[in-house]
């Protein structure tokens, strides 16, 4: 058994925690795929780092490392990605947003709501 597997604290996770994990995995996957597409460019690296941030947070959550702090930090971390996307792309309207991007941004918005609820319940 690996050191990580020995440290997992899954029994204390709530259904809402698992919803947050799934949402974070979705947005991490989107960022990972986009990052691989643009990896020779600096923007590609930023997407890969964003994906790594979500995956790292999931690992920390699974080992029960300061969960309330993870929830609290995750709110602006996810929010900044939405704001940065808008600032860089400035879509003309909903029709200008592609399906993968729409799925990612909706996922991120729902993730923020989940993180706020989780933080409120822990505080």
Backbone bond lengths (Angstrom), bond angles and torsions (degrees), N, CA, C in turn:
res aa  C-N    CA-C-N  psi(-1)  N-CA   C-N-CA  omega(-1)  CA-C   N-CA-C  phi
1 X - - - 1.445 - - 1.544 108.20 -
2 X 1.316 116.56 136.77 1.459 120.20 -178.55 1.526 110.33 -77.80
3 X 1.331 114.59 163.32 1.465 119.49 179.61 1.526 111.09 -60.66
4 X 1.346 116.55 -38.29 1.464 119.78 179.36 1.519 110.78 -64.72
5 X 1.320 117.00 -45.34 1.465 120.48 -179.03 1.521 111.28 -61.14
6 X 1.318 117.30 -33.94 1.457 121.04 179.31 1.525 111.93 -70.81
7 X 1.322 117.51 -23.94 1.468 121.62 -176.17 1.525 113.41 -94.53
8 X 1.303 118.67 -6.39 1.461 120.81 -176.86 1.527 111.04 -60.39
9 X 1.317 115.11 137.02 1.466 122.74 178.86 1.534 108.08 -122.37
10 X 1.306 116.52 70.63 1.462 120.80 -173.40 1.523 113.31 -82.33
11 X 1.310 117.14 -25.70 1.466 119.94 -176.01 1.522 112.88 -64.30
12 X 1.330 116.09 -27.59 1.469 119.14 -177.07 1.528 112.92 -88.17
13 X 1.320 117.58 -3.04 1.465 120.15 179.23 1.517 110.52 -76.63
14 X 1.326 115.54 137.07 1.462 121.09 177.86 1.530 109.75 -91.77
15 X 1.306 115.79 171.38 1.464 120.54 175.46 1.523 110.25 -59.18
16 X 1.317 116.33 -39.13 1.463 119.95 179.58 1.535 111.10 -66.60
17 X 1.331 117.19 -34.99 1.470 119.88 173.73 1.525 110.14 -58.79
18 X 1.325 116.43 -45.60 1.471 120.72 -179.13 1.526 111.37 -65.21
19 X 1.323 117.15 -36.46 1.467 120.40 175.41 1.528 109.17 -61.57
20 X 1.327 116.49 -44.80 1.458 120.87 177.84 1.520 112.17 -61.52
21 X 1.324 117.15 -39.27 1.469 121.01 178.37 1.522 110.28 -62.89
22 X 1.321 117.23 -45.17 1.468 120.49 179.10 1.529 110.54 -62.43
23 X 1.318 116.91 -44.43 1.466 120.28 178.91 1.526 111.12 -62.17
24 X 1.330 117.05 -43.13 1.468 120.57 178.74 1.524 110.96 -65.04
25 X 1.323 117.43 -36.65 1.471 120.36 176.89 1.526 111.49 -65.85
26 X 1.320 117.01 -38.20 1.467 120.27 178.61 1.522 110.01 -62.77
27 X 1.329 117.21 -51.05 1.463 119.35 -177.65 1.524 111.00 -69.07
28 X 1.329 118.22 -33.04 1.471 120.48 175.98 1.528 110.21 -64.04
29 X 1.322 116.74 -41.01 1.461 120.50 179.54 1.520 111.18 -64.52
30 X 1.316 116.95 -44.10 1.469 120.85 177.80 1.528 109.97 -59.25
31 X 1.324 116.97 -47.09 1.464 120.64 -179.27 1.528 111.52 -65.62
32 X 1.314 116.71 -37.13 1.467 120.95 178.93 1.529 110.89 -64.11
33 X 1.325 116.48 -46.86 1.469 120.77 -179.77 1.527 110.54 -63.54
34 X 1.326 117.07 -45.67 1.464 119.90 178.60 1.531 109.98 -63.50
35 X 1.332 116.43 -41.52 1.460 120.47 179.45 1.515 112.27 -60.28
36 X 1.332 116.90 -42.26 1.463 120.04 178.18 1.522 111.56 -64.94
37 X 1.321 116.57 -33.24 1.459 121.38 179.52 1.525 111.07 -65.96
38 X 1.328 116.66 -36.82 1.467 121.69 -175.57 1.526 113.04 -110.90
39 X 1.346 117.74 19.15 1.463 120.88 -171.41 1.531 114.93 -56.95
40 X 1.317 121.68 -31.58 1.469 116.41 178.30 1.529 112.51 -67.65
41 X 1.316 117.03 -22.53 1.464 121.44 -178.38 1.529 109.84 -92.95
42 X 1.342 116.95 154.96 1.475 119.65 179.36 1.529 113.07 -57.78
43 X 1.324 117.34 -34.19 1.461 120.19 179.14 1.516 112.34 -61.40
44 X 1.321 116.82 -34.49 1.456 120.77 178.63 1.515 111.91 -62.59
45 X 1.322 115.36 -40.00 1.461 120.07 178.29 1.529 110.44 -64.18
46 X 1.315 116.59 -39.42 1.467 119.67 178.60 1.527 111.73 -62.58
47 X 1.325 116.34 -39.10 1.469 119.62 177.26 1.526 110.70 -64.75
48 X 1.330 116.60 -41.00 1.464 120.09 178.87 1.526 111.20 -65.50
49 X 1.329 116.81 -38.77 1.466 120.22 176.16 1.526 111.68 -64.72
50 X 1.330 116.66 -39.41 1.470 120.45 177.35 1.522 110.13 -62.45
51 X 1.327 116.55 -43.93 1.465 120.64 177.68 1.522 110.16 -60.72
52 X 1.335 116.03 -44.03 1.455 120.23 178.89 1.519 112.84 -62.18
53 X 1.321 116.66 -34.50 1.465 120.26 177.07 1.516 112.10 -63.38
54 X 1.323 116.19 -43.04 1.464 119.39 178.14 1.526 111.44 -65.91
55 X 1.330 116.50 -43.88 1.469 120.19 -179.86 1.529 110.15 -65.44
56 X 1.324 116.72 -41.96 1.460 119.95 178.23 1.514 111.71 -60.98
57 X 1.311 116.96 -40.98 1.468 120.80 178.44 1.527 110.98 -63.94
58 X 1.325 116.67 -38.43 1.468 119.79 177.96 1.524 110.13 -62.27
59 X 1.329 116.58 -44.96 1.470 120.41 179.43 1.528 110.34 -60.59
60 X 1.333 117.07 -45.81 1.464 120.22 178.94 1.531 111.47 -61.73
61 X 1.319 116.44 -37.68 1.463 120.44 178.14 1.532 110.48 -64.71
62 X 1.330 116.04 -42.47 1.467 120.50 -177.47 1.526 112.86 -66.45
63 X 1.332 117.13 -26.95 1.466 119.80 177.83 1.526 111.33 -96.88
64 X 1.321 116.40 11.00 1.470 123.34 176.26 1.522 112.23 59.00
65 X 1.337 115.88 44.86 1.458 120.29 178.21 1.522 109.90 -94.37
66 X 1.298 117.05 103.17 1.468 124.19 174.72 1.530 112.52 47.34
67 X 1.288 115.75 56.58 1.469 120.32 -176.54 1.519 114.28 -53.66
68 X 1.336 119.74 -46.61 1.477 117.64 179.25 1.529 112.22 -57.78
69 X 1.325 117.10 -38.91 1.464 120.23 178.58 1.533 110.65 -66.90
70 X 1.330 117.11 -38.83 1.471 120.06 176.42 1.523 111.24 -60.95
71 X 1.323 116.32 -43.08 1.464 119.69 178.35 1.523 110.01 -60.62
72 X 1.330 115.22 -46.26 1.461 120.88 -176.14 1.534 111.48 -65.27
73 X 1.313 118.01 -43.65 1.468 121.84 179.82 1.532 110.50 -70.84
74 X 1.321 116.39 -33.21 1.463 120.39 -178.80 1.519 113.98 -64.68
75 X 1.313 116.85 -27.22 1.470 120.76 -178.76 1.533 110.57 -64.03
76 X 1.342 119.67 -57.17 1.470 117.84 178.60 1.529 112.78 -70.17
77 X 1.337 117.54 -31.75 1.465 120.44 178.87 1.530 110.20 -57.56
78 X 1.314 115.86 -45.60 1.462 120.79 179.63 1.525 110.65 -73.92
79 X 1.308 116.56 -41.08 1.463 120.60 -179.98 1.516 113.05 -62.10
80 X 1.318 117.15 -40.22 1.467 121.03 179.12 1.528 110.20 -62.00
81 X 1.301 117.10 -34.33 1.469 119.69 -179.97 1.528 110.97 -67.12
82 X 1.306 116.40 -36.28 1.467 119.76 177.56 1.526 109.75 -68.00
83 X 1.318 116.35 -46.80 1.470 121.22 -179.72 1.529 110.30 -63.07
84 X 1.327 117.22 -44.59 1.472 120.67 -179.82 1.528 110.81 -62.55
85 X 1.323 116.67 -41.73 1.468 119.57 178.62 1.528 109.75 -59.54
86 X 1.332 116.16 -46.54 1.460 119.69 -178.88 1.530 110.85 -64.07
87 X 1.325 117.29 -43.87 1.464 121.09 -178.35 1.526 111.48 -63.01
88 X 1.308 117.06 -36.47 1.468 121.02 -178.74 1.525 111.75 -78.39
89 X 1.325 116.70 -40.37 1.473 120.70 -172.44 1.524 114.63 -95.37
90 X 1.303 118.13 -31.80 1.469 123.18 -178.56 1.539 112.26 40.78
91 X 1.328 116.92 65.83 1.457 118.83 -179.28 1.526 111.78 -64.65
92 X 1.323 116.41 144.33 1.465 121.87 -178.41 1.528 111.52 -70.44
93 X 1.309 116.94 -23.33 1.460 121.23 -179.39 1.511 109.08 175.24
94 X 1.330 117.44 -179.11 1.467 120.62 -178.94 1.532 113.28 -56.89
95 X 1.325 117.24 -33.73 1.466 119.76 -179.30 1.525 112.12 -67.49
96 X 1.339 117.77 -20.15 1.458 121.86 -178.64 1.530 112.61 -85.13
97 X 1.336 116.05 -4.27 1.461 121.00 -179.19 1.522 108.69 -98.58
98 X 1.329 116.08 124.91 1.463 120.27 179.17 1.516 111.53 -71.44
99 X 1.317 116.15 162.76 1.460 121.92 -177.75 1.534 112.49 -60.06
100 X 1.344 119.86 -47.69 1.470 118.35 179.42 1.534 112.65 -59.78
101 X 1.326 116.05 -40.01 1.459 119.86 178.79 1.522 110.70 -66.41
102 X 1.314 116.97 -42.72 1.466 120.61 179.35 1.526 110.33 -60.99
103 X 1.325 116.73 -44.23 1.466 120.54 178.65 1.522 110.01 -61.00
104 X 1.332 116.17 -43.40 1.461 120.14 -178.84 1.523 111.66 -64.71
105 X 1.311 117.85 -46.00 1.466 120.55 -176.96 1.525 111.23 -69.08
106 X 1.318 118.16 -38.47 1.469 120.69 175.64 1.523 109.54 -64.77
107 X 1.323 116.53 -42.62 1.464 120.97 176.85 1.518 110.57 -58.09
108 X 1.329 116.39 -44.56 1.465 120.02 179.74 1.522 112.45 -65.18
109 X 1.318 117.10 -39.96 1.471 119.83 177.37 1.526 111.12 -62.54
110 X 1.316 116.48 -44.04 1.471 120.01 178.39 1.532 109.72 -65.70
111 X 1.325 117.16 -38.52 1.466 120.80 177.66 1.530 110.69 -60.15
112 X 1.310 117.39 -41.36 1.472 120.31 178.09 1.529 110.07 -61.21
113 X 1.325 117.56 -44.09 1.470 121.01 178.50 1.532 109.92 -60.52
114 X 1.325 117.08 -45.15 1.463 121.64 179.33 1.531 110.57 -61.17
115 X 1.328 117.03 -44.28 1.462 120.63 179.90 1.530 111.85 -63.67
116 X 1.326 116.96 -39.66 1.472 120.47 176.92 1.530 109.85 -61.97
117 X 1.321 116.71 -45.97 1.474 119.91 179.52 1.526 111.44 -62.80
118 X 1.333 116.78 -44.06 1.465 120.19 179.39 1.524 111.05 -62.28
119 X 1.312 116.44 -41.25 1.466 119.61 179.87 1.532 110.80 -66.19
120 X 1.319 116.91 -42.10 1.467 120.24 179.20 1.525 111.21 -61.30
121 X 1.331 116.76 -39.12 1.461 119.91 -179.40 1.520 111.89 -70.91
122 X 1.334 117.41 -29.44 1.465 121.25 -179.63 1.517 112.21 -82.12
123 X 1.334 116.26 -27.96 1.480 119.75 -174.36 1.506 112.02 -77.70
